Amino acid sequence: MTASPCVNVCHMNPRHGLCVGCYRTLDEIARWSALDEPERAQIVATLRERRAQLGPLRAPRPR
């Protein structure tokens, strides 16, 4: 079973719409527990590509 890519750094980067910790979208995070194994594996593969393309993401600054 593919483990959740969550690293407990849960902040959304508003520019990219991705979590700065795991690089998932809110939809991917919300649906994770209902996904089957091939869907989870596909998301994890996509996360590697996102990290390579975008580099480190920043959390929004508090106002």
C-alpha positions as a Markdown table, in Angstrom:
| # | Residue | x | y | z |
|---|---|---|---|---|
| 1 | Met | 0.0 | 0.0 | 0.0 |
| 2 | Thr | 1.3 | 3.5 | -0.9 |
| 3 | Ala | 1.8 | 5.5 | 2.2 |
| 4 | Ser | 0.5 | 9.0 | 2.4 |
| 5 | Pro | 3.1 | 11.6 | 1.3 |
| 6 | Cys | 2.0 | 13.9 | 4.1 |
| 7 | Val | 5.0 | 15.3 | 6.1 |
| 8 | Asn | 2.9 | 17.3 | 8.6 |
| 9 | Val | 3.7 | 20.6 | 7.1 |
| 10 | Cys | 0.2 | 21.5 | 6.1 |
| 11 | His | 0.1 | 25.0 | 4.4 |
| 12 | Met | -1.2 | 25.7 | 1.0 |
| 13 | Asn | 0.9 | 27.8 | -1.4 |
| 14 | Pro | -1.8 | 30.1 | -3.0 |
| 15 | Arg | 0.2 | 30.7 | -6.2 |
| 16 | His | 0.5 | 27.0 | -7.1 |
| 17 | Gly | -2.5 | 25.6 | -5.1 |
| 18 | Leu | -0.3 | 23.0 | -3.6 |
| 19 | Cys | 0.6 | 22.0 | -0.1 |
| 20 | Val | 4.2 | 23.2 | 0.7 |
| 21 | Gly | 4.9 | 19.9 | 2.6 |
| 22 | Cys | 3.7 | 17.2 | 0.3 |
| 23 | Tyr | 3.0 | 19.1 | -3.0 |
| 24 | Arg | -0.6 | 17.7 | -3.3 |
| 25 | Thr | -3.6 | 19.7 | -4.3 |
| 26 | Leu | -6.5 | 20.1 | -1.8 |
| 27 | Asp | -8.5 | 17.7 | -3.9 |
| 28 | Glu | -5.8 | 15.0 | -3.8 |
| 29 | Ile | -5.5 | 15.4 | -0.1 |
| 30 | Ala | -9.2 | 15.2 | 0.5 |
| 31 | Arg | -9.7 | 12.1 | -1.8 |
| 32 | Trp | -6.5 | 10.2 | -0.6 |
| 33 | Ser | -8.3 | 7.8 | 1.7 |
| 34 | Ala | -10.8 | 6.8 | -1.0 |
| 35 | Leu | -8.3 | 6.3 | -3.8 |
| 36 | Asp | -7.3 | 2.8 | -5.0 |
| 37 | Glu | -3.6 | 1.8 | -5.1 |
| 38 | Pro | -3.0 | 2.7 | -8.8 |
| 39 | Glu | -4.4 | 6.2 | -8.2 |
| 40 | Arg | -2.2 | 6.7 | -5.2 |
| 41 | Ala | 0.9 | 5.5 | -7.0 |
| 42 | Gln | 0.1 | 7.9 | -9.9 |
| 43 | Ile | -0.3 | 10.9 | -7.5 |
| 44 | Val | 3.1 | 10.0 | -5.8 |
| 45 | Ala | 4.8 | 9.9 | -9.2 |
| 46 | Thr | 3.2 | 13.3 | -10.1 |
| 47 | Leu | 4.5 | 14.7 | -6.8 |
| 48 | Arg | 8.1 | 13.9 | -7.8 |
| 49 | Glu | 7.6 | 15.7 | -11.0 |
| 50 | Arg | 6.1 | 18.7 | -9.3 |
| 51 | Arg | 9.0 | 19.0 | -6.8 |
| 52 | Ala | 11.5 | 18.8 | -9.6 |
| 53 | Gln | 9.7 | 21.4 | -11.6 |
| 54 | Leu | 8.8 | 23.9 | -8.9 |
| 55 | Gly | 11.6 | 23.5 | -6.3 |
| 56 | Pro | 10.8 | 24.5 | -2.7 |
| 57 | Leu | 7.4 | 26.1 | -2.1 |
| 58 | Arg | 6.7 | 28.7 | 0.5 |
| 59 | Ala | 3.9 | 29.0 | 2.9 |
| 60 | Pro | 1.9 | 32.2 | 2.8 |
| 61 | Arg | 3.1 | 34.9 | 5.2 |
| 62 | Pro | 0.9 | 35.8 | 8.2 |
| 63 | Arg | -0.7 | 39.2 | 7.9 |
